[in-house]
Amino acid sequence: MLKRVTKPRFQRQLPEDRRQTFVRATIDCLKRHGHDGLSIRRIAAEAGASIGLINHHFPNKNALIAEAYRQFHSELVGGLERAVANAPAEPRARLRAFFEANFSPPHLDRDVLTAWVVFWGLYRHSKAIQRAHRDTYEVYVDLVRGMLEDLERESGSLGMSVRLAAIGLTAMLDGLWLEWCLDPETFRPREAVTLCETWVERLRA
């Protein structure tokens, strides 16, 4: 008679894997529950682990939230980078791919806004989140600036410095994204892409 083998209730994970489990659980909690998702008890339940184990891997809650911010932003920017890399080499085609990715899932998701609202609310008082924001947002702006530099090399000087153009374009993208998340009936994603392309064309003119 064969002896039945039962699986352990919890599987042992490597330290980095366990940290990633907690970070992912934090992101999921913030998307689903907003500010209530900041509860370590809720995060531990989502991760299927104890509060003590979270404290073992992160010195405090701010460190965990900052790491979740860093990963959340990096994942979204990584999706934009892949969209640009897979587009044709022409600057306009790369910009179009970038705009379309900005106004498509997973970016265009009201649950994503729910998480961002929590992060933004903590930004002013959390040095860890401020550092995470500087590190990750710089990558995003550099991506925009690089595409505008390519456009300038192909088509001639823009109507303002590339640095200011990148700031202006990212602000426009952020504003349109926020407006859609608050009320998806305001405009269609396709119209947002057209607005951004038109803005760039007017900049060149």
RODORO-53813 format. One record per residue (C-alpha): x, y, z. Coordinates in steps of 0.2 Angstrom, whole numbers, plus 5000, padded with zeros to 4 digits. Example, Ala and Ser with C-alpha at 12.3 -4.5 7.8 and 13.67 -1.06 7.14 Angstrom:
    c1    c2    c3
  5062  4978  5039
  5068  4995  5036
end
This chain:
    c1    c2    c3
  5000  5000  5000
  5007  5017  4995
  5009  5030  5008
  5000  5046  5004
  5011  5061  5003
  5004  5077  5009
  5011  5094  5003
  5016  5106  5017
  5004  5120  5020
  5018  5133  5017
  5032  5131  5005
  5049  5138  5010
  5055  5152  4999
  5072  5160  4996
  5073  5177  5005
  5072  5187  4989
  5057  5177  4983
  5049  5180  5000
  5052  5199  4999
  5044  5199  4982
  5029  5190  4988
  5027  5204  5001
  5029  5218  4989
  5017  5210  4977
  5004  5207  4991
  5007  5226  4995
  5003  5232  4978
  4988  5220  4976
  4981  5227  4993
  4983  5245  4988
  4975  5242  4971
  4960  5233  4980
  4958  5242  4996
  4966  5259  4994
  4973  5267  5010
  4965  5252  5020
  4978  5241  5010
  4992  5249  5020
  4988  5238  5035
  5002  5226  5038
  4989  5213  5045
  4980  5214  5028
  4996  5213  5018
  5002  5197  5028
  4985  5189  5025
  4986  5193  5006
  5004  5185  5006
  4999  5170  5017
  5012  5174  5030
  5014  5181  5047
  5017  5199  5052
  5033  5193  5060
  5040  5187  5044
  5036  5203  5036
  5046  5212  5050
  5060  5200  5047
  5062  5205  5029
  5058  5224  5030
  5064  5236  5045
  5047  5245  5045
  5031  5248  5035
  5038  5263  5025
  5052  5252  5018
  5040  5239  5012
  5028  5253  5004
  5043  5261  4996
  5049  5245  4988
  5031  5242  4982
  5031  5259  4975
  5048  5256  4966
  5042  5240  4959
  5025  5246  4954
  5032  5261  4944
  5046  5250  4937
  5034  5237  4930
  5023  5251  4922
  5038  5260  4914
  5045  5243  4908
  5029  5240  4899
  5031  5257  4890
  5049  5253  4886
  5045  5237  4878
  5031  5245  4868
  5044  5258  4861
  5057  5244  4858
  5045  5234  4848
  5039  5249  4837
  5047  5253  4820
  5063  5264  4822
  5055  5280  4815
  5053  5293  4829
  5035  5296  4826
  5031  5277  4826
  5040  5275  4843
  5030  5290  4850
  5014  5283  4844
  5018  5266  4852
  5022  5275  4868
  5006  5285  4868
  4996  5269  4864
  5004  5260  4878
  5000  5274  4890
  4982  5273  4886
  4980  5254  4886
  4980  5241  4900
  4988  5239  4912
  4990  5258  4913
  4972  5262  4909
  4965  5254  4925
  4956  5263  4939
  4963  5251  4951
  4980  5257  4946
  4974  5275  4951
  4969  5268  4968
  4986  5263  4972
  4994  5279  4965
  4983  5289  4976
  4990  5280  4991
  5008  5282  4986
  5005  5301  4982
  4997  5303  4999
  5013  5296  5007
  5025  5305  4997
  5027  5321  5006
  5031  5313  5023
  5041  5297  5017
  5059  5300  5013
  5060  5282  5007
  5046  5285  4994
  5053  5301  4989
  5070  5292  4984
  5060  5278  4975
  5050  5291  4965
  5066  5300  4960
  5074  5284  4954
  5060  5278  4944
  5052  5294  4938
  5069  5299  4931
  5069  5283  4920
  5052  5288  4913
  5056  5306  4909
  5073  5300  4901
  5062  5288  4890
  5052  5303  4884
  5067  5314  4882
  5076  5301  4871
  5061  5300  4859
  5060  5319  4858
  5078  5320  4854
  5077  5307  4840
  5062  5317  4833
  5073  5333  4834
  5087  5325  4825
  5076  5319  4811
  5064  5334  4809
  5074  5349  4815
  5074  5359  4831
  5058  5359  4842
  5049  5374  4848
  5057  5373  4865
  5071  5364  4873
  5070  5345  4874
  5070  5346  4893
  5055  5357  4894
  5046  5348  4880
  5049  5331  4890
  5042  5339  4906
  5027  5346  4896
  5023  5330  4888
  5024  5320  4903
  5013  5332  4912
  5000  5331  4898
  5001  5312  4898
  4998  5311  4917
  4984  5324  4917
  4975  5314  4903
  4977  5298  4912
  4971  5305  4928
  4956  5313  4920
  4951  5296  4911
  4953  5286  4927
  4942  5298  4937
  4929  5298  4923
  4931  5286  4908
  4916  5294  4899
  4926  5311  4897
  4936  5304  4881
  4941  5288  4873
  4959  5282  4874
  4961  5284  4855
  4957  5303  4857
  4970  5304  4870
  4983  5297  4858
  4977  5309  4845
  4979  5324  4857
  4997  5319  4862
  5002  5317  4843
  4994  5333  4839
  5003  5342  4854
  5020  5335  4847
  5016  5341  4829
  5012  5358  4835
  5028  5358  4845
  5038  5354  4829
  5029  5368  4820
end
